[in-house]
């Protein structure tokens, strides 16, 4: 049995810290108590003065992508061995950065599935991994840059077949590229709409029959309207969402995964900005304030929000995922408490695993991170994780 003693434990429902000790047995939280009663042979970890949070959850990553690239056209130039090594390194960095669960929104030739098996067996270090396999896309200029990431499908029967292949390979949910990207090549824009609601609705119904969820990349307004009408579970990015579609999302419980870091990277990362094509700098300069407004409106209108970073996209580095908490506060106007909710229990609700992770409660996995300052006073301290426990195993401790 392990005891984590001396720390302040965060209650994500109440939005406050309490001085408590955490008792962990067999990878599960057994008790939260002001009293400490370790027995002979128990492992006591002194976290005095630290602030304990549930393991953080990132609902939008790409572990197989290397964020050093300023132009995504280079992604397809790596061989399988390099991509596999990059993915293992990304998983390790992500966990050590305090992210104990990720939802990967598009891998590369199922190499992320192999890494997940290594993490499960203990051969590799990484977070819990909820995977989409290959994302579903139509043939567009953007798709050319990501040859290992997508399945081509357009008509309802093709979409269902593509989804079936992902589930057979071990996918936990389905990801669809419903619109172009701000990051797209010059021949494609975020406003390009690839599917109608009628084309997507049978796929969503099929997925829900299989008890899996559907996430849609949707930046342009028409595309967001289409995927929401089709009944998807989450809108990724939502750059050009207006109040009308956000109200529908709120009414139907459709999550927004904002990825504020991805929208800011081209403007804030000096090295990336220096090497990026001019058209991408222009696009992101124009899109960032619109995105911030959309996320702020979503928050104000009570759209459920789950944290996501787009880690792996240019300038969005694996292991720095927790910076999204500060982004949600400063760029999108969320309260610190609500940003932490979106990064813990809210994210777990989107993933359907809120009975086992997302809050520090008896019976849940002992996924716990700690920081040395109170994040309610300054959300950017969440970036500076100094202790990480996953399923009762301490994988990082800079506090002792």
ABEGO torsion letter per residue (X at the ends): XBBBBGBBBBBAAAGBBBBBBBBBBGGBBABBBABBBBBBGBBBBBABGBBBBBBBBBABBBAABBAABABAAAAAABBAAAAAAAAAAAAAAAAAAGBABBBBAEBBGGAAAAAAAAAAAGABBBBBBBBAEBBBBBBBAAAAABAAABBBBABAAAAAAAAAAAAAAGBABBBBBABBBAABBAABBAABBABBAAAAAAAAAAAAAAGBBBBBBBABAAAAAAAAAAGBABBBGGAABBAAAAAAAAAAGBBBBAGAAAAAAAAABAAAAAABBAAAAAAAAAAAAAAAAAAAAAAAAGBBBBBBAGBGBBGBBBGAAAAAAAAAAAAAGBBAAAAAAAABAAAAAAAGAAAABGBBBBGBBBBBBBBABBAAABAAAAABBABBBBGGBBABBAAX
